Amino acid sequence: MEFVHNKNQIAVYTPDYLVVAEVTFPAIDAGCVDVNHTYVDDVLRGQGIAGKLMEELVSELRQSGQKAVLTCPYAVKWFEKHPEHADVLKK
């Protein structure tokens, strides 16, 4: 499965470019983003795709030096279960 990193979005597309999974994180300011939406289509549910999106997000945030604010309920729960990634969260 290929995760495509776009500006403020990491997504998985079908061969005809339909989004079947994504996490979106619009910029709040130069150093911070708002993780505001996670989506996984029914055909991919139960495969851990949302968690993999979060891991891709953490990697991108670390590489860019940005911090995140969480307003997506899934992201909030995921980071609660993975405190080892709290370094990318804005305090």
C-alpha positions, 0 to 999 in steps of 0.5 A, spaced: 500 500 500 502 506 497 501 512 502 502 519 498 504 525 502 501 531 499 501 538 502 497 537 509 494 530 507 497 523 507 492 519 503 491 512 499 488 512 492 485 507 488 488 506 481 483 511 478 485 516 484 479 516 489 481 517 496 480 510 500 484 513 506 487 519 509 489 524 514 488 531 513 492 536 517 492 544 515 497 549 518 495 553 524 502 557 523 509 556 520 510 550 526 504 547 527 498 543 524 491 541 526 490 533 525 483 534 524 480 528 520 482 521 519 478 517 514 478 509 512 473 507 507 469 501 509 473 496 504 480 497 508 477 497 515 480 492 520 487 492 516 490 497 521 490 503 515 488 508 520 494 507 525 499 506 519 496 513 517 498 516 524 505 513 523 506 516 516 504 523 520 508 522 525 514 521 521 512 527 516 512 531 523 518 529 525 522 530 519 519 537 518 520 539 525 512 541 526 508 540 532 501 538 532 494 539 535 489 534 535 482 535 533 480 529 530 477 524 535 481 518 532 488 521 532 486 523 540 485 516 541 491 514 537 496 518 541 493 516 548 495 509 546 502 511 543 505 516 548 512 514 545 510 519 539 508 525 544 514 529 542 510 531 535 504 534 539 504 541 541 504 542 549 
